[in-house]
Amino acid sequence: MKNSRWLSLIVLCTGFLLIVVDMTIVNVALPSIQSDLGFSQSGLAWVVNAYLIAFGGLLLLAGRVGDLLGRKRVFLVGLAIFTGASVLCGLSFAQPMLIGARFVQGVGGAVSSAVILAMIVTLFPEPNERAKAFGIFSFVASAGAAVGLLAGGLITQAVSWHWIFFVNLPIGIATAIAAARLLQNDRGIGLGHGADVLGAITVTAALMLGVYTIVQTSDYGLASTRTLALGGVALALLVAFIVRQATARNPILPLQVFRSRKVVGANVVQALISTSFFSFFFLGSLDLERVLGYGPMAIGLAFLPVAIVMALFSIRFSAQLIARFGAGSMLIAGQAMAGIALLVVALGPTNASYAAHLLVPMVLLGLGGGLAFPALTMIAMADVHPSEAGLASGLLNTTGQVGGALGLAVMATLAGSRTIDLVQSGTDGITALAAGYHLAWLVGAGIVVVTLATSAWLLTSRTATVAEVDADCVECEAAA
C-alpha cells in the first residue's frame, strides 16, 4: 500500500512535469515563433497569456469539479485535453490558430493540475510524509523548468518550434496509461452539490478582457477612450464575480477565506512576485535573442542556472532553513535576493557579457525563488483548516498564474512603449530594445520592494515554523 502511494505520487508529478515543461519550453522558443508567424511584441505576449488566463481562470472551478466527479477522472480528462491541444499547437501555421490552441491547452492544464495537490493531501494524511511528498512535488516543478529550458533550445534549434508541442503527445499518452492503472478510484460527492459555473465564466472573462486591454495600450494608449471603456467592462465583470461569490449557494471562492491575514498577504505577495519572475523570463529571452544575438539553445543554457539553483534549494535546503529560521525569514531573504538580481540586470550594459553581468543574477534569482516560494506556500497554508486546504492551494495557484499574466502584459507594454519612444527620438534599434527590457526589469525590482513591505505586514501576525505548522495540522485533523 505504501509503495503504491509513492508510485501514485510519481504519476501525479509526471503529469505536472508535463505542464511545467510546457511553460518554460515555450519561453525559449518565443523568438522563433515571433519570426515564423510574424507576431508583434505585444501580440507575442498572447502566446503566453492565452494559456495563463485559461489556466488561472479555471483552476478554482476545475478543483470543484474534481470534488464533484472524482479527482482521478478529472485528472485524466485534463491530461487528454492538454495533450490534444499540444498537437494543435504544433500544427499551427497562423497566429489565431496558435493562440486558440494555447488557450485550450491552458484549459487542459488547469483541469489536470487543479486536482493534483488535493490528491497528494489525500494520499499522505500524515504531516511528515505529506511534507516529503510536497518537497518532491516542488522539486519536480523546479526541475521541470530546467528540462523545459534545455529541451526548448535543443528542439527549436535542431528541428523547429513546432516540435516543442509534439513531444507532449507520447509523454501524455504514457502518463495517462499509468494514471489509469495506478491512481486510486474516487467517486466524488456528486453533481447534486453543484458548481459555480457562472462565477468561473465571469472571472475568466474579466481576466481575459483585462489582459487584452493592457496589451493593446501600446497601440491605443493608456488614456484612450477604447482602453478606458474595455478596462471599465473588465472591472465590472470582476465586481460581478465578487457579488456572485457572496450570494451563490456553492461559490468556487467562498469569501470567508479572506478573513485570514496570512491567506490575503500570501496571495498578494504571490501575485506580485510572479509578475517579476514571469516578465524576467519572457523579456529576458527576447533580450538574449534580439539584443545579444543568442540562438535558441544558448537561450536555454543561459536560463539554466535559475532553474538548477531553484530546484536544488526547493528539495534539499529550503525545508531545513525554514525549520531553523522560520518561513517568514526565508520569505524575506528570498525576495531580497530576487530583487537584487533584477536590479543588477536592469542596471547592466546593453551589450552584456554573460559571465560578467548575467550569471550571478541568474543564480541569485534561482536562490531567491528556491527560498521564497516554499516559504510563501507554508505561510499561506498555516491558518487553513484541512477541509479548505484544496481551496487555499488552488487560490494560491490562481493568484500566481493570473498575477503573472496581468503583470507580463503590463511589463511587455511598458518595454514596447519605451522602445518606440527612443526609436522616435533617434536612438538605434538595438539600444532602444535593450532600454525597454531594462526598464521593465527595474520596475520588476521595484515590485519586489512592494512584496517585501507586504511580507513585513503579513509577518506582524506570527508566522509558524515547519514544526509548528505540522503541529497545527495534527490538531486540525484531530478536531475534524
C-alpha positions as CSV (number, residue, x, y, z in Angstrom):
1,M,0.0,0.0,0.0
2,K,2.8,2.4,1.0
3,N,4.7,1.7,-2.3
4,S,1.6,2.2,-4.3
5,R,1.1,5.7,-2.8
6,W,4.6,6.7,-3.8
7,L,4.1,5.3,-7.3
8,S,0.9,7.3,-7.5
9,L,2.8,10.4,-6.4
10,I,5.3,9.8,-9.3
11,V,2.4,9.6,-11.8
12,L,0.9,12.8,-10.5
13,C,4.3,14.6,-10.5
14,T,4.9,13.4,-14.1
15,G,1.6,14.9,-15.1
16,F,2.5,18.2,-13.5
17,L,6.0,18.0,-15.0
18,L,4.4,17.9,-18.5
19,I,2.6,21.2,-17.7
20,V,5.7,22.9,-16.2
21,V,8.0,21.9,-19.0
22,D,5.5,23.3,-21.5
23,M,5.5,26.7,-19.7
24,T,9.3,27.1,-19.9
25,I,9.8,25.4,-23.2
26,V,7.6,28.0,-24.9
27,N,9.6,30.9,-23.4
28,V,12.8,29.7,-25.1
29,A,11.0,29.3,-28.5
30,L,9.3,32.7,-28.4
31,P,11.8,34.4,-30.7
32,S,11.5,31.7,-33.3
33,I,7.7,31.7,-33.1
34,Q,7.7,35.5,-33.5
35,S,9.9,35.3,-36.5
36,D,8.0,32.5,-38.2
37,L,4.4,33.7,-37.6
38,G,5.1,37.5,-37.7
39,F,4.0,38.4,-34.2
40,S,4.4,41.9,-32.8
41,Q,6.0,42.1,-29.4
42,S,2.6,42.8,-27.7
43,G,1.0,40.1,-29.8
44,L,3.7,37.6,-28.8
45,A,2.7,38.0,-25.2
46,W,-0.6,36.3,-26.1
47,V,1.2,33.1,-26.8
48,V,1.9,33.0,-23.1
49,N,-1.2,34.9,-21.8
50,A,-3.8,32.8,-23.7
51,Y,-2.5,29.8,-21.8
52,L,-2.1,31.6,-18.5
53,I,-5.6,33.2,-18.5
54,A,-7.3,29.9,-19.2
55,F,-5.2,28.1,-16.7
56,G,-5.6,30.7,-13.9
57,G,-9.2,31.4,-14.6
58,L,-10.3,27.8,-14.4
59,L,-8.2,26.4,-11.6
60,L,-10.9,27.0,-8.9
61,L,-13.7,25.6,-11.0
62,A,-11.6,22.6,-12.0
63,G,-10.8,21.8,-8.4
64,R,-14.5,21.9,-7.5
65,V,-15.4,19.7,-10.4
66,G,-12.8,17.2,-9.1
67,D,-14.6,17.2,-5.8
68,L,-17.9,16.5,-7.5
69,L,-17.0,14.0,-10.2
70,G,-13.9,12.3,-8.8
71,R,-10.3,13.6,-9.0
72,K,-8.9,10.7,-10.9
73,R,-11.4,11.1,-13.7
74,V,-10.9,14.9,-13.9
75,F,-7.1,14.4,-13.9
76,L,-7.4,12.1,-16.9
77,V,-9.8,14.4,-18.8
78,G,-7.5,17.3,-18.3
79,L,-4.5,15.3,-19.4
80,A,-6.3,14.3,-22.6
81,I,-7.3,18.0,-23.3
82,F,-3.8,19.2,-22.7
83,T,-2.2,16.5,-24.9
84,G,-4.7,17.0,-27.8
85,A,-4.3,20.8,-27.7
86,S,-0.5,20.4,-27.7
87,V,-0.8,18.6,-31.1
88,L,-2.9,21.5,-32.4
89,C,-0.2,24.0,-31.2
90,G,2.4,22.1,-33.1
91,L,0.3,22.1,-36.3
92,S,-0.3,25.9,-36.0
93,F,0.5,27.9,-39.1
94,A,-1.1,31.2,-38.2
95,Q,-1.3,33.5,-35.2
96,P,-5.0,32.9,-34.3
97,M,-4.6,29.1,-34.5
98,L,-1.7,29.1,-32.1
99,I,-3.3,31.4,-29.7
100,G,-6.5,29.5,-29.7
101,A,-4.7,26.1,-29.3
102,R,-2.7,27.6,-26.4
103,F,-6.0,28.7,-24.7
104,V,-7.4,25.1,-25.0
105,Q,-4.0,23.8,-23.7
106,G,-4.4,26.1,-20.7
107,V,-7.9,24.6,-20.1
108,G,-6.4,21.1,-20.0
109,G,-3.5,22.2,-17.8
110,A,-6.0,23.8,-15.3
111,V,-8.3,20.7,-15.2
112,S,-5.4,18.3,-14.6
113,S,-3.3,20.3,-12.2
114,A,-6.1,21.6,-10.1
115,V,-6.7,18.2,-8.5
116,I,-3.1,17.2,-8.1
117,L,-2.4,18.9,-4.7
118,A,-5.7,17.6,-3.3
119,M,-4.9,14.1,-4.4
120,I,-1.5,14.3,-2.7
121,V,-3.1,15.6,0.5
122,T,-5.4,12.5,0.4
123,L,-2.6,10.1,-0.3
124,F,-0.4,11.4,2.5
125,P,-2.5,12.4,5.6
126,E,0.4,12.1,8.0
127,P,2.2,15.6,8.2
128,N,5.8,14.3,7.9
129,E,5.1,12.2,4.8
130,R,3.0,15.0,3.4
131,A,5.9,17.4,3.8
132,K,8.2,14.9,1.9
133,A,5.6,14.5,-0.8
134,F,5.3,18.2,-1.3
135,G,9.1,18.5,-1.3
136,I,9.2,16.1,-4.2
137,F,6.4,17.9,-5.9
138,S,8.3,21.3,-5.5
139,F,11.4,19.7,-6.9
140,V,9.6,18.4,-9.9
141,A,8.1,21.8,-10.6
142,S,11.6,23.4,-10.5
143,A,13.3,20.6,-12.3
144,G,10.6,20.8,-15.0
145,A,11.7,24.4,-15.6
146,A,15.3,23.2,-16.2
147,V,14.1,20.5,-18.6
148,G,11.9,22.9,-20.5
149,L,14.7,25.4,-20.9
150,L,17.2,22.8,-22.3
151,A,14.6,20.9,-24.4
152,G,13.2,24.1,-25.8
153,G,16.6,25.3,-27.0
154,L,17.6,21.9,-28.3
155,I,14.4,21.1,-30.2
156,T,13.9,24.6,-31.6
157,Q,17.5,24.7,-32.9
158,A,17.7,21.1,-34.1
159,V,14.2,20.8,-35.7
160,S,11.7,23.6,-35.3
161,W,9.5,25.3,-32.6
162,H,6.5,23.1,-33.7
163,W,8.2,20.1,-32.1
164,I,8.2,21.6,-28.6
165,F,4.5,20.8,-28.6
166,F,4.6,17.5,-30.5
167,V,6.8,15.9,-27.8
168,N,3.9,16.2,-25.3
169,L,1.9,13.5,-27.3
170,P,3.9,10.4,-26.3
171,I,4.6,11.6,-22.7
172,G,0.9,12.5,-22.2
173,I,-0.3,9.1,-23.5
174,A,2.2,7.2,-21.3
175,T,1.2,9.3,-18.2
176,A,-2.5,8.7,-18.9
177,I,-2.0,4.9,-19.1
178,A,0.0,4.8,-15.9
179,A,-2.6,7.1,-14.1
180,A,-5.5,4.9,-15.2
181,R,-3.7,1.8,-13.8
182,L,-2.1,3.2,-10.6
183,L,-4.3,6.0,-9.3
184,Q,-7.0,5.1,-6.8
185,N,-10.6,5.5,-8.0
186,D,-12.7,8.0,-6.1
187,R,-16.4,8.6,-6.6
188,G,-16.6,12.3,-5.8
189,I,-19.5,13.8,-3.8
190,G,-21.9,14.0,-6.8
191,L,-23.2,16.7,-9.1
192,G,-26.1,17.4,-6.8
193,H,-23.8,19.7,-4.8
194,G,-23.4,22.0,-7.8
195,A,-20.5,24.0,-9.2
196,D,-20.5,27.8,-9.7
197,V,-20.1,27.7,-13.5
198,L,-21.4,31.3,-13.8
199,G,-18.8,32.5,-11.4
200,A,-16.0,30.8,-13.3
201,I,-17.2,32.2,-16.6
202,T,-17.4,35.7,-15.1
203,V,-14.0,35.8,-13.6
204,T,-12.3,34.2,-16.7
205,A,-14.0,36.8,-19.0
206,A,-12.9,39.6,-16.6
207,L,-9.3,38.5,-16.6
208,M,-9.1,37.8,-20.4
209,L,-10.6,41.2,-21.2
210,G,-8.3,42.9,-18.6
211,V,-5.1,41.5,-20.1
212,Y,-6.3,42.2,-23.6
213,T,-6.9,45.8,-22.7
214,I,-3.5,46.2,-21.1
215,V,-1.7,44.6,-24.0
216,Q,-3.5,46.9,-26.5
217,T,-2.4,50.1,-24.7
218,S,0.8,50.0,-26.8
219,D,-1.4,50.7,-29.8
220,Y,-4.1,52.8,-28.4
221,G,-2.6,54.5,-25.3
222,L,-3.4,54.2,-21.6
223,A,-5.9,57.1,-21.5
224,S,-7.7,56.4,-24.8
225,T,-11.5,56.0,-24.8
226,R,-11.1,52.4,-26.0
227,T,-8.8,51.5,-23.2
228,L,-10.9,53.1,-20.5
229,A,-14.1,51.5,-21.8
230,L,-12.7,48.0,-22.0
231,G,-11.0,48.4,-18.7
232,G,-14.3,49.5,-17.2
233,V,-16.1,46.4,-18.5
234,A,-13.4,44.1,-17.2
235,L,-13.6,45.8,-13.7
236,A,-17.4,45.5,-13.8
237,L,-17.1,41.8,-14.6
238,L,-14.7,41.4,-11.7
239,V,-17.1,43.1,-9.3
240,A,-19.9,40.9,-10.6
241,F,-17.8,37.9,-9.8
242,I,-17.3,39.1,-6.2
243,V,-21.0,39.7,-5.8
244,R,-21.7,36.3,-7.2
245,Q,-19.4,34.6,-4.7
246,A,-21.1,36.4,-1.9
247,T,-24.6,35.2,-2.9
248,A,-24.0,31.8,-4.7
249,R,-25.1,28.6,-2.9
250,N,-21.9,26.8,-3.8
251,P,-19.3,29.5,-4.7
252,I,-16.0,28.5,-6.2
253,L,-14.3,31.0,-4.0
254,P,-16.0,31.5,-0.6
255,L,-15.2,35.0,0.6
256,Q,-14.7,34.0,4.2
257,V,-11.3,32.5,3.2
258,F,-10.0,36.1,3.1
259,R,-10.6,36.6,6.8
260,S,-7.1,35.2,7.4
261,R,-4.3,37.8,7.2
262,K,-1.9,35.1,6.1
263,V,-4.1,34.0,3.2
264,V,-4.6,37.5,2.0
265,G,-1.0,38.6,2.4
266,A,0.5,35.5,0.9
267,N,-1.7,35.7,-2.2
268,V,-0.9,39.4,-2.7
269,V,2.8,38.5,-2.5
270,Q,2.3,35.5,-4.8
271,A,0.6,37.7,-7.5
272,L,3.3,40.5,-7.3
273,I,6.4,38.3,-7.2
274,S,5.0,36.2,-10.1
275,T,4.9,39.4,-12.2
276,S,8.6,39.9,-11.7
277,F,9.6,36.3,-12.4
278,F,7.3,35.9,-15.5
279,S,8.4,39.1,-17.0
280,F,12.1,38.4,-16.5
281,F,11.8,35.1,-18.4
282,F,9.7,36.5,-21.1
283,L,11.6,39.7,-21.8
284,G,14.9,38.0,-21.0
285,S,14.5,35.5,-23.8
286,L,13.8,38.4,-26.2
287,D,16.8,40.4,-24.9
288,L,19.1,37.4,-25.3
289,E,17.9,36.8,-28.9
290,R,17.3,40.3,-30.3
291,V,20.0,42.3,-28.4
292,L,22.8,39.8,-27.6
293,G,22.3,37.5,-30.6
294,Y,21.8,34.2,-28.8
295,G,20.3,31.2,-30.6
296,P,17.6,29.0,-29.0
297,M,20.0,26.5,-27.4
298,A,22.1,29.3,-26.0
299,I,19.0,31.0,-24.5
300,G,18.0,27.7,-22.8
301,L,21.5,27.3,-21.3
302,A,21.6,31.0,-20.2
303,F,18.5,30.5,-18.0
304,L,19.6,27.1,-16.7
305,P,21.3,28.4,-13.5
306,V,17.9,29.8,-12.4
307,A,16.2,26.5,-12.7
308,I,19.0,24.4,-11.2
309,V,19.5,26.5,-8.2
310,M,15.8,26.9,-7.6
311,A,15.3,23.1,-7.8
312,L,18.3,22.4,-5.6
313,F,17.1,24.6,-2.8
314,S,13.4,23.5,-3.1
315,I,14.2,19.8,-2.5
316,R,17.4,19.9,-0.4
317,F,17.9,23.1,1.6
318,S,14.7,25.2,1.9
319,A,12.9,22.9,4.3
320,Q,15.9,22.8,6.7
321,L,16.4,26.5,6.6
322,I,12.7,27.2,7.1
323,A,12.7,24.8,10.1
324,R,15.6,26.6,11.6
325,F,14.9,30.2,10.9
326,G,11.2,30.3,10.1
327,A,9.2,30.7,7.0
328,G,8.9,34.4,7.3
329,S,12.7,34.9,7.5
330,M,13.2,32.8,4.4
331,L,10.5,34.6,2.5
332,I,12.2,37.9,3.2
333,A,15.6,36.6,2.3
334,G,14.4,35.0,-0.9
335,Q,12.6,38.2,-2.1
336,A,15.6,40.3,-1.3
337,M,17.9,38.1,-3.4
338,A,15.4,38.2,-6.3
339,G,15.2,42.0,-6.0
340,I,19.0,42.4,-6.1
341,A,19.1,40.1,-9.2
342,L,16.6,42.1,-11.1
343,L,18.3,45.4,-10.1
344,V,21.6,44.1,-11.4
345,V,20.3,43.1,-14.8
346,A,18.3,46.3,-15.1
347,L,21.4,48.5,-14.5
348,G,23.6,46.3,-16.7
349,P,25.1,47.4,-20.0
350,T,23.3,47.0,-23.4
351,N,25.9,44.5,-24.7
352,A,26.1,42.5,-21.6
353,S,28.7,39.7,-21.1
354,Y,27.0,36.6,-19.7
355,A,29.8,35.7,-17.3
356,A,30.4,39.2,-16.1
357,H,26.8,40.6,-16.0
358,L,24.2,37.8,-16.1
359,L,25.5,34.7,-14.4
360,V,25.4,35.9,-10.9
361,P,21.9,37.5,-11.2
362,M,20.7,34.2,-12.7
363,V,22.0,32.3,-9.7
364,L,20.6,34.9,-7.2
365,L,17.2,34.7,-8.9
366,G,17.1,30.9,-8.6
367,L,18.2,31.1,-5.0
368,G,15.5,33.7,-4.3
369,G,12.8,31.6,-5.8
370,G,14.0,28.5,-4.1
371,L,13.7,30.1,-0.7
372,A,10.7,32.4,-1.2
373,F,8.2,30.1,-2.9
374,P,8.2,27.2,-0.4
375,A,8.1,29.6,2.5
376,L,5.3,31.5,0.9
377,T,3.3,28.3,0.4
378,M,3.8,27.3,4.1
379,I,2.6,30.7,5.3
380,A,-0.4,30.7,3.0
381,M,-1.5,27.3,4.4
382,A,-0.6,27.8,8.0
383,D,-4.1,29.1,9.1
384,V,-6.1,26.9,6.8
385,H,-8.3,24.1,8.1
386,P,-7.7,20.8,6.3
387,S,-11.2,20.9,4.8
388,E,-10.2,24.1,3.0
389,A,-6.7,23.1,2.0
390,G,-7.6,22.4,-1.6
391,L,-9.3,25.7,-1.9
392,A,-6.3,27.5,-0.4
393,S,-3.8,25.8,-2.6
394,G,-6.0,26.5,-5.7
395,L,-6.3,30.1,-4.7
396,L,-2.5,30.5,-4.3
397,N,-2.0,28.8,-7.7
398,T,-4.6,31.1,-9.3
399,T,-3.1,34.3,-8.0
400,G,0.3,33.3,-9.1
401,Q,-0.8,32.5,-12.7
402,V,-3.2,35.4,-13.1
403,G,-0.8,37.9,-11.4
404,G,1.9,36.7,-13.7
405,A,-0.3,37.1,-16.8
406,L,-1.5,40.6,-15.9
407,G,1.9,41.7,-14.9
408,L,3.5,40.3,-18.0
409,A,1.0,42.2,-20.1
410,V,2.0,45.4,-18.3
411,M,5.7,44.8,-18.5
412,A,5.6,43.9,-22.2
413,T,3.6,47.0,-22.9
414,L,5.9,49.2,-20.8
415,A,9.0,47.8,-22.5
416,G,7.5,48.2,-26.0
417,S,6.4,51.8,-25.3
418,R,9.9,52.7,-24.0
419,T,11.5,51.2,-27.1
420,I,9.2,53.1,-29.5
421,D,9.8,56.4,-27.7
422,L,13.6,56.0,-28.0
423,V,13.5,55.0,-31.7
424,Q,11.3,58.0,-32.5
425,S,13.9,60.2,-30.7
426,G,16.7,58.8,-32.9
427,T,18.2,56.0,-30.8
428,D,19.3,53.0,-32.7
429,G,17.1,49.9,-32.6
430,I,19.3,47.6,-30.5
431,T,19.9,50.2,-27.8
432,A,16.2,51.1,-27.8
433,L,15.2,47.4,-27.4
434,A,17.6,46.9,-24.5
435,A,16.4,50.1,-22.8
436,G,12.8,48.8,-22.9
437,Y,13.7,45.5,-21.4
438,H,15.9,47.1,-18.7
439,L,13.2,49.5,-17.7
440,A,10.8,46.6,-17.2
441,W,13.3,44.8,-15.0
442,L,13.8,47.9,-13.0
443,V,10.1,48.1,-12.4
444,G,10.2,44.4,-11.5
445,A,12.8,45.1,-8.8
446,G,10.5,47.9,-7.5
447,I,7.6,45.4,-7.4
448,V,9.8,43.1,-5.2
449,V,10.3,46.0,-2.8
450,V,6.5,46.2,-2.6
451,T,6.3,42.5,-1.8
452,L,8.9,43.0,0.9
453,A,6.7,45.6,2.5
454,T,3.6,43.4,2.2
455,S,5.6,40.5,3.8
456,A,6.5,42.7,6.7
457,W,2.8,43.5,7.2
458,L,2.0,39.8,6.8
459,L,4.6,38.8,9.4
460,T,3.3,41.1,12.1
461,S,0.9,38.1,12.5
462,R,3.0,35.4,14.0
463,T,4.4,33.1,11.3
464,A,4.8,29.4,12.1
465,T,7.9,27.2,11.6
466,V,7.7,23.8,10.0
467,A,7.3,22.0,13.3
468,E,4.6,24.4,14.4
469,V,2.7,24.1,11.1
470,D,2.8,20.3,11.4
471,A,1.5,20.5,15.0
472,D,-1.3,22.8,13.8
473,C,-2.2,20.3,11.1
474,V,-2.4,17.4,13.6
475,E,-4.6,19.5,15.9
476,C,-6.9,20.5,13.0
477,E,-7.2,16.9,11.8
478,A,-8.0,15.7,15.3
479,A,-10.7,18.4,15.6
480,A,-12.1,17.5,12.3
